Amino acid sequence: MTRQIIVGNWKMNGTSRDSQALVEALLAGLPATVPDIVTCPPFTQLALLADKLKGSPIALGAQDCHKDVSGAHTGDISPAMLTDLGVSYVILGHSERRQEHGELDETVREKAVAATKAGLTPIVCIGETEDQRESGEHFDTLGWQIKGSLPDNFSGILAYEPIWAIGTGRAATEDEIAETMKFLREELVRQFGEAGKTVRILYGGSVNAKNAASILSIADVAGALVGGASLNAEAFLSIIGAASAA
Ligand SMILES: O=C(CO)COP(=O)(O)O
């Protein structure tokens, strides 16, 4: 069985004081056996947390990066700047970035290439809108997103986050997740051959302490990308506990 990975995406939340308190509570409450754990605070908290998490089982991730190594890109952060801080993962193509910043599959793919080159593990997000699911276009959408967002020789993590399940408290049902995982695996194998069999696929969208165990037990779900519940130490520790037991 593949080792589970639990990723906390803090989004645009957290002062230094909040972040410090949160990781201290997490470190104090970790179970003896842990899955892979990644915490993705805002850029401004990365240096502080790199120091706090050094030598711990919690890895550090960023929520985005630029596709270039350096240059005239006001306000952006390069993959090399992230590795320089001790960051090892980066979330790319989150639906909030796709929607708010007009990020396209092609940009996500370029970022994934740059991130991998710099030594980061990209966590590439895909997911359909509610309209697309209701009209039965969700698999087409996901198929195109995989084709467009994942580079050749992709060696990162894929995160399936249905947009309608993000922050709504309405996670996809077990049947919906299971059916989608099967589709995603077939697409990965179609695109990457044998290598497509080993890409880890996460589910994200209203994962919480209550539903984590059943979501993580669905075939081929290798972990969870957690938003809101990752800001609460108790909830995030329960999800980590569910992954250790899965
Ligand atoms: O977008 C998400 C994680 O990237 C999911 O957010 P929620 O867990 O708050 O629904």
The ligand as an SDF file (V2000), in Angstrom:
LIG
                    3D

 10  9  0  0  0  0  0  0  0  0999 V2000
   -8.9450   23.9380   -1.3070 O   0  0  0  0  0  0  0  0  0  0  0  0
   -8.7340   23.0840   -0.4720 C   0  0  0  0  0  0  0  0  0  0  0  0
   -7.3660   22.6300   -0.1670 C   0  0  0  0  0  0  0  0  0  0  0  0
   -6.4660   23.0460   -1.1360 O   0  0  0  0  0  0  0  0  0  0  0  0
   -9.8340   22.4760    0.2900 C   0  0  0  0  0  0  0  0  0  0  0  0
  -10.3290   23.4290    1.1520 O   0  0  0  0  0  0  0  0  0  0  0  0
  -11.3720   22.9810    2.3010 P   0  0  0  0  0  0  0  0  0  0  0  0
  -10.7560   21.8010    2.9870 O   0  0  0  0  0  0  0  0  0  0  0  0
  -11.4820   24.1940    3.1790 O   0  0  0  0  0  0  0  0  0  0  0  0
  -12.6320   22.6310    1.6000 O   0  0  0  0  0  0  0  0  0  0  0  0
  1  2  2  0
  2  3  1  0
  2  5  1  0
  3  4  1  0
  5  6  1  0
  6  7  1  0
  7  8  2  0
  7  9  1  0
  7 10  1  0
M  END
$$$$
